[in-house]
Amino acid sequence: MNYMEIGKYYYIAVNNENRMFMEEVMIYGDNHMERSVTTTLDTERAELFDSYKHAKELADTYGFKVKKIRADILGLGSR
């Protein structure tokens, strides 16, 4: 997912240190790809999920928990 829709809820997977799940994909040539799972504190780099189910499946795989977040702009409905 490359963008967040204002006012929409998303899900993220976080570990016990509140670091967010991030998957990096590295492509080498036409036929070789590597995936690396890491964590980040940068909300722009964290993996966002549209559905709780998908986030929960991933969180369970890696021992993370799921948190719900909302994309908003201060002054346009944020508290």
C-alpha distances in whole Angstrom, upper triangle without the diagonal:
4,6,8,11,14,16,13,13,11,12,12,15,17,21,24,24,21,19,15,14,12,12,13,14,17,18,22,24,23,24,23,19,19,16,17,16,17,17,16,17,15,13,11,10,10,8,7,8,9,12,15,16,13,13,17,17,16,17,21,20,20,22,20,20,17,17,16,15,15,13,16,19,22,25,23,23,22,25
4,7,10,13,16,14,15,13,14,14,17,19,22,26,25,22,20,16,15,13,13,14,15,17,19,22,24,23,24,23,20,20,18,19,18,18,18,16,17,14,12,9,10,11,10,9,11,12,16,18,20,17,16,20,21,19,20,24,23,23,25,22,22,20,19,18,16,15,13,16,17,21,23,21,22,22,25
4,7,10,12,11,12,11,14,14,17,19,23,26,25,22,20,17,17,15,16,17,18,21,22,26,27,27,28,27,24,24,21,22,21,20,19,17,18,14,12,9,11,12,11,9,11,12,15,18,20,18,17,21,22,20,21,25,25,25,26,23,22,20,18,16,14,13,10,12,14,17,20,18,19,18,22
4,6,9,8,9,8,11,13,16,18,22,25,24,20,19,16,17,16,18,19,21,24,25,29,31,30,31,30,27,26,23,23,22,21,19,18,17,15,11,10,12,12,11,9,10,10,14,16,19,17,16,20,21,20,21,24,25,24,25,22,21,18,16,13,11,9,6,9,11,15,17,15,15,15,18
4,6,6,9,9,13,15,19,21,25,27,27,23,22,19,20,20,21,23,24,27,29,32,34,33,34,33,30,29,27,27,25,25,23,21,21,18,14,13,16,15,15,12,12,11,14,17,19,19,18,21,23,22,23,26,27,27,28,25,23,19,17,14,12,9,6,8,10,14,16,13,13,14,17
4,6,9,11,14,16,20,22,26,28,27,23,23,20,22,22,24,25,27,30,32,35,37,37,38,36,33,32,30,29,27,27,24,22,21,19,15,15,18,17,17,14,15,13,16,18,21,21,20,23,25,25,25,28,29,29,29,26,24,20,18,14,11,8,5,5,7,11,12,9,10,10,14
4,7,10,13,16,20,21,25,27,27,23,23,21,22,23,25,27,29,32,34,38,39,39,40,38,35,34,31,31,28,28,25,23,22,20,16,17,19,18,18,14,15,13,15,17,20,20,19,22,24,24,24,27,29,28,28,25,22,19,16,12,10,6,5,5,8,11,12,9,8,9,12
4,7,10,13,17,19,23,25,25,21,22,19,20,20,22,25,26,30,31,35,37,36,37,36,32,31,28,28,26,25,23,22,21,19,15,16,18,16,15,12,11,9,12,13,16,17,16,18,21,21,21,24,25,26,26,22,20,16,14,10,8,6,6,8,11,14,16,13,12,12,15
4,7,10,14,16,20,22,22,18,19,16,17,18,20,23,25,29,31,35,37,36,36,35,31,30,27,26,23,23,21,20,19,18,14,15,17,15,14,10,9,8,9,10,14,14,13,15,18,18,17,20,22,22,22,19,16,13,10,7,6,4,7,9,13,16,17,15,13,13,15
4,7,10,13,17,19,20,16,16,13,13,15,17,20,22,25,27,31,33,33,33,31,28,26,23,22,20,19,17,17,17,16,12,13,14,11,10,6,6,5,7,8,11,11,9,12,15,14,14,17,19,19,19,16,14,10,8,6,5,6,8,11,15,17,20,18,16,15,17
4,7,10,13,16,17,14,14,11,11,13,15,18,20,24,27,30,33,32,32,30,26,25,21,20,17,17,15,15,15,15,12,13,14,10,9,6,5,6,7,6,9,9,6,9,12,11,11,14,16,15,15,12,10,6,6,5,6,9,11,14,18,20,23,21,19,18,19
4,6,10,13,14,10,10,7,7,10,12,16,18,22,25,28,31,31,30,28,24,22,19,17,14,13,11,11,12,12,10,12,11,7,6,5,6,9,10,9,11,10,6,9,11,10,9,12,14,13,13,10,8,6,5,6,7,11,12,16,19,21,24,23,21,19,20
4,7,10,11,9,8,6,5,9,11,15,18,21,24,28,31,31,30,27,24,21,17,16,12,11,9,11,12,13,11,14,12,9,8,8,9,12,12,10,11,10,6,8,10,8,6,9,11,9,9,6,6,5,6,9,11,14,16,19,22,24,27,26,25,22,23
4,7,8,5,5,4,6,10,13,16,19,22,26,29,32,33,32,29,25,22,19,16,13,11,8,9,10,12,11,14,13,9,10,11,12,15,15,13,15,14,10,11,13,10,8,11,12,10,9,5,5,6,7,10,12,15,17,20,23,24,27,27,25,23,23
4,5,5,6,7,8,11,14,17,20,23,27,30,33,34,32,29,26,23,19,16,13,11,8,10,11,14,14,17,15,12,13,15,16,19,18,16,17,16,13,12,14,12,9,11,12,9,7,5,6,9,10,14,15,19,21,24,26,27,30,30,29,26,26
4,5,7,10,11,15,18,21,24,27,30,33,36,37,36,33,29,26,23,20,16,14,11,13,13,16,16,20,18,15,17,18,19,22,21,19,20,19,16,15,17,15,12,13,14,11,9,7,8,11,12,16,17,21,23,25,27,28,31,31,30,27,26
4,5,9,11,14,17,20,23,26,30,32,36,37,36,33,29,26,22,19,16,13,10,10,10,13,14,18,17,14,16,18,20,23,23,21,22,21,18,18,19,17,14,16,17,14,12,10,11,13,13,16,17,20,22,24,26,26,30,30,29,26,25
4,6,9,13,16,19,22,25,29,32,35,36,35,32,28,25,22,19,15,13,9,9,8,11,11,15,14,12,14,15,17,20,20,18,20,19,15,16,18,16,13,15,17,14,12,9,9,10,10,13,13,17,18,20,22,23,26,27,25,22,22
4,7,9,13,15,19,21,25,28,31,32,32,29,25,22,19,16,12,9,6,5,5,9,10,13,11,9,11,13,16,19,20,18,20,18,15,16,17,15,12,15,16,13,12,10,11,12,11,14,14,17,18,21,23,24,27,27,26,23,24
4,6,10,13,16,19,23,26,29,30,29,27,23,20,16,14,11,8,5,5,6,8,8,10,9,6,8,10,12,15,16,15,17,15,12,13,15,12,10,14,14,12,12,9,10,10,10,12,12,15,16,19,21,23,26,26,25,22,23
4,7,10,13,17,20,23,26,27,26,23,19,17,13,11,7,6,5,7,9,10,10,11,9,6,6,9,11,14,15,14,15,13,10,12,13,9,9,12,12,9,11,8,10,10,11,13,14,17,18,21,23,25,29,28,27,25,26
4,7,10,13,16,20,23,23,23,20,16,14,10,8,6,5,5,6,10,10,10,10,7,5,5,9,11,15,16,16,17,14,12,14,15,11,11,15,14,12,14,12,14,13,14,16,16,18,18,21,24,26,29,28,28,26,27
4,7,10,13,16,19,20,19,17,13,10,7,6,5,6,8,10,13,13,13,13,9,8,7,11,12,16,17,18,18,14,13,15,15,11,13,15,13,12,15,14,16,16,17,19,19,21,21,24,26,29,32,31,31,29,31
4,7,10,13,16,17,17,14,10,8,6,5,6,8,10,11,15,14,15,13,10,10,10,13,15,19,20,21,21,18,17,19,18,15,16,19,17,15,18,17,20,19,21,22,21,23,23,26,28,30,34,33,33,31,33
4,7,10,13,14,13,11,7,6,5,6,9,11,14,15,18,17,18,16,13,13,12,15,17,20,22,23,22,19,18,21,20,16,19,21,18,17,21,20,22,22,23,24,24,26,25,28,30,33,36,35,35,34,36
4,7,10,11,11,9,6,5,6,8,11,13,16,17,20,19,20,18,15,16,16,19,21,24,25,27,26,22,22,25,23,20,22,24,21,20,24,23,26,26,27,28,28,29,28,31,32,35,39,37,38,36,39
4,6,8,8,6,4,6,9,11,15,17,20,21,24,23,23,21,18,19,18,21,23,25,27,29,28,24,24,27,25,22,25,27,24,23,27,26,29,29,30,31,30,32,30,33,35,38,41,40,40,39,41
4,7,7,5,6,8,11,14,17,19,22,23,27,25,27,24,21,23,22,25,27,29,31,32,32,28,28,30,28,25,28,30,27,26,30,29,32,32,33,34,34,35,34,37,38,41,44,43,44,42,45
4,6,6,8,11,14,17,21,23,26,27,30,28,29,27,24,26,25,27,29,31,33,34,34,30,30,33,31,28,31,32,29,29,33,33,35,35,36,37,36,37,36,39,40,43,46,45,46,45,47
4,6,8,12,15,18,22,24,27,28,31,30,30,28,25,26,25,27,28,30,31,33,32,29,30,32,30,27,31,32,29,29,33,33,35,35,36,37,36,37,36,39,40,44,46,45,46,45,47
4,7,10,14,17,20,23,26,28,31,30,31,29,25,26,25,27,28,30,31,33,31,27,29,31,28,26,29,30,27,27,31,31,34,34,35,36,36,38,37,40,41,45,48,46,47,45,48
4,7,10,13,17,20,23,25,29,28,28,26,23,24,22,25,26,28,30,31,30,26,27,29,26,24,27,28,24,24,28,28,31,31,33,34,34,36,35,38,40,43,46,45,45,44,46
4,7,10,13,16,20,21,25,24,25,23,20,20,19,22,22,25,26,27,26,23,23,25,23,20,23,24,21,21,25,25,28,28,29,31,31,32,31,35,37,40,43,41,42,40,42
4,7,10,13,16,19,22,22,23,21,18,18,17,20,21,24,25,26,25,21,21,23,21,18,20,22,19,18,22,22,25,25,27,29,29,31,30,34,35,38,42,40,40,39,41
4,7,10,13,16,19,19,20,19,15,15,14,17,18,21,22,22,22,18,18,20,18,14,17,18,15,15,18,18,21,21,23,25,25,27,27,30,33,35,39,37,37,36,37
4,6,10,13,16,17,18,17,14,13,13,16,18,21,22,22,22,18,17,19,17,14,15,17,14,13,16,16,19,20,22,24,24,26,26,30,32,34,37,37,36,34,36
4,7,10,14,15,16,16,12,11,11,14,15,19,20,19,19,16,14,16,15,11,12,14,12,9,13,12,15,16,18,20,21,24,24,27,30,32,35,34,34,32,33
4,7,11,12,13,14,11,10,10,14,16,20,21,20,21,18,15,17,17,13,13,15,13,10,13,12,15,16,17,20,20,23,23,26,28,30,33,33,33,30,31
4,7,9,11,12,9,8,9,13,15,19,20,19,20,17,15,16,17,13,12,15,14,11,12,11,13,14,15,17,17,20,20,23,25,27,30,30,29,27,28
4,5,8,9,7,6,10,12,16,19,20,20,22,19,16,18,19,16,15,18,18,15,16,13,15,15,15,17,16,18,18,21,22,24,27,27,27,24,25
4,6,9,8,8,11,13,17,20,21,21,23,21,17,19,21,18,16,20,20,17,17,14,15,15,14,16,14,17,17,19,20,21,25,25,25,22,22
4,5,6,6,10,12,16,19,21,21,23,21,18,20,22,19,18,22,22,19,20,17,17,17,15,16,14,16,15,17,18,19,23,23,23,20,22
4,5,5,8,9,13,15,18,18,20,18,16,18,20,18,17,21,21,19,20,16,16,14,13,13,11,12,11,13,15,16,20,20,20,17,19
4,6,8,9,13,15,18,19,21,19,17,20,22,19,19,22,22,21,22,19,19,17,16,15,13,13,11,14,15,17,21,20,21,19,21
4,7,9,13,16,18,19,21,18,16,19,20,17,17,20,20,18,20,17,18,16,16,16,14,16,14,17,18,21,24,24,24,22,24
4,6,10,13,15,15,17,15,12,15,16,13,13,17,17,15,16,13,14,13,12,13,12,14,13,17,19,21,24,23,23,21,23
4,7,10,12,13,14,11,9,13,13,11,11,15,15,14,16,13,13,12,12,12,12,14,14,17,20,22,26,24,24,22,24
4,7,9,10,12,10,8,12,13,11,12,16,16,16,17,14,13,11,10,10,9,11,11,15,18,20,23,22,21,20,22
4,6,7,9,7,6,10,11,10,11,14,15,15,17,14,13,10,10,9,10,12,12,16,20,22,25,23,22,21,23
4,7,9,8,8,11,13,13,14,17,18,19,20,17,15,12,12,10,11,11,12,16,19,22,24,22,20,20,22
4,5,6,7,9,10,11,12,14,16,17,18,16,14,11,11,10,12,13,15,18,22,24,27,24,22,22,24
4,6,5,6,9,10,10,12,14,15,15,13,11,8,9,8,11,13,16,19,23,25,27,25,23,22,23
4,5,5,6,9,10,11,12,15,15,14,12,10,12,12,15,17,19,23,26,29,31,29,27,26,27
4,5,5,6,9,10,11,13,14,13,12,10,12,13,15,17,19,22,26,28,31,29,27,26,28
4,6,5,6,9,10,11,12,10,9,7,9,10,12,15,17,20,24,26,29,27,25,24,25
4,5,5,6,8,10,10,8,7,6,9,11,14,17,20,23,27,29,31,29,28,26,27
4,6,5,6,9,10,10,10,10,13,15,17,20,22,26,29,32,34,32,31,29,30
4,5,5,7,8,8,9,9,12,14,17,20,21,25,28,30,33,32,30,29,30
4,5,5,6,4,6,6,10,13,15,19,21,24,27,29,32,31,29,27,28
4,6,5,6,7,9,13,16,19,22,24,28,31,33,36,34,32,30,31
4,6,8,10,12,15,18,21,24,26,29,32,34,38,36,35,33,33
4,6,9,11,15,18,20,23,25,28,31,33,36,35,34,32,32
4,7,10,13,17,19,23,25,28,31,33,36,35,33,31,31
4,7,10,13,16,19,21,25,27,29,32,31,30,27,27
4,7,10,13,17,19,22,25,27,30,29,27,24,24
4,7,10,13,16,19,23,24,27,26,24,21,22
4,7,10,13,16,19,20,23,22,20,18,18
4,7,10,13,17,18,20,19,17,15,16
4,7,10,13,14,17,16,14,12,13
4,6,10,12,14,12,11,9,11
4,7,10,13,11,10,9,12
4,7,9,7,7,6,10
4,6,6,7,6,10
4,6,7,5,8
4,6,6,8
4,6,9
4,7
4
